[in-house]
Amino acid sequence: MGELMQVPLKNFHQTEADCRCGCGKKTAPELLLRLQAFLFIVEREYGVPVRCIISGPARCDKRNAEIYGGKDVPSYHRGMSRGKARGEVGAAVDVVVEVFLEREWARVSKQHLAELAIESKLFGGVGWKIYGPASSFVHLDLGPVRVF
């Protein structure tokens, strides 16, 4: 699909993790490589092809404020400083992962996906509990180790 520093990304394209406002803000290459490694783990767990939907990519300050109703909320999507560090790349993604079972794509439960992410030790933060049952994504970041 995409390439990152000459490393093929099988399950998503690196531009999927760019800020959605079009400003050009990128997600840290290290996080994208960790995400691809994690997707290989998921693929091995299920024994079938997987695909990844990045529902929450990097965010510039403007986009982050839009997400939070105009408030200046710290977020690893903005970068490791969680704030206004000029030129900083995003350090978090929200993802939905699907597996190809019985000739159709099926969503991996966010609880199981989070458990696999925690076991992998590839990410600092793994968030899924606080978002409620209506959300289907798991938050993955390069921050300190924590589960929320």
N, C-alpha and C positions, 0 to 999 in steps of 0.2 A: 504494500500500500504506500507508505511513506518512507522517507529515509531521514536519519538523524546522524550527523557526523559520520556518514558512510556506514551506519548500522541500520539494517532494514527493520522497519516496524511492520510487523505482520498484521496486526489486528486493528490498526487505526492509522490515520495520517497525522503527522505532527501539527499541521495547521488547524486541526480540530480543537486543539488546546489553546489557540490564540484568543485574545479578548474578542468578544462578539460585537463590540461597537465599531470595529474596523480600525482602531488606533494603531494596531500592529504589536501590541504587548504580547510577549511570548511566555510560555511556561518553561521552567528550568529544564534543560536537556536531561539532567540527572533524574528528575521525576519521571519524564517520559520513558527513559530507559528502564527505570524500576517498574513502571506500569506495564511495559511490554514483558519484562521478566515475570511479573505477577500473572499476566494473561497466559503465559506458557504453563504456569503452575495450575491455573484453572483448567486449561485444556487437558493437561495430564490427569487431573482429578476426575474429569467427566469422560475423557476418552473420545471426545468429539470436537469439531471445530467450535471456536468461540468468536464473538464479535463484541466490541466495546463501543459504547456510546458515551462520549464525553459531554455530559449535560451541564457541567459547571467548569469552564476553563479559567484561564488567567483573567484577571480583571484590572482595568485601570481604575484610578480613583473615581472618575465619573461613573463608570459602569457599576462599581461597587456601591456607590451612593444610590443609584437607581434600584439596585437589588434590595437595599435596605430602606427604601422610602425616603431618600434624601439625607439619611443620617451617615455620619463618618464613622463606620464600624470597622475595627481592625479585622483583617482577614488574611490568611495565608494565600488566598487566591491573588492578593496584591503583591506578595513577596514575603521573604523571610522576616522583614522588619514589621510586617503586617500593616504598614502605613505608607507614607508618601516618600519612599526612597526613590529618587530620580533614576530612571533607567533599570530599575530592579525587575527581574523576571518573576512570574507567578510561581508559587511553591505549593500549590494545591490543585486538585481536580476532583470533581464529583463525577462518578461513573455509574453506568448501568451496564451489566454484562449479560449477554445472552449466549446460550449454547444451542447447537443444532441437534435436536432430538426428534426422532420419528418424523423426519422430513419437514420439520418446521422449527422456527426459532422460539426458544422458551427462555424467559428471564430467570436468572439465578436469583434466589431470594437474597435480599440485602443482608439478612442475618448470616447466611452461609458464606456469602461473599466477604463480609466483614471478618468472620472467623478465619477464613483462608488468608485474608490480608494480615491479620494479627499474627497468625502462625508463620507467615512468610518472613516477618521481621524486615520487610523492605521499606516500610513507611514509618514515620514518627506518629502522626495522628491518624486514627481510623475512626471516623464518625458515622454513626448510623442510628443510634438509639434516640437521640434528641430530636430527630426530624419528624417523628410521628409516622403512623401507618400509611398515610396518604402519599408519602414520598417513596420513591423507588431507588434512589441513588445511595451510594456509599461515598463518603468524603475521604480522600487520601492525601496526606501532605508530608512535607519534609521537616516539620516542626519537631518538638520534643515528643517522646513516646507517651501516648495517652490514648484512651478509648472513651468515646462520648457518644 
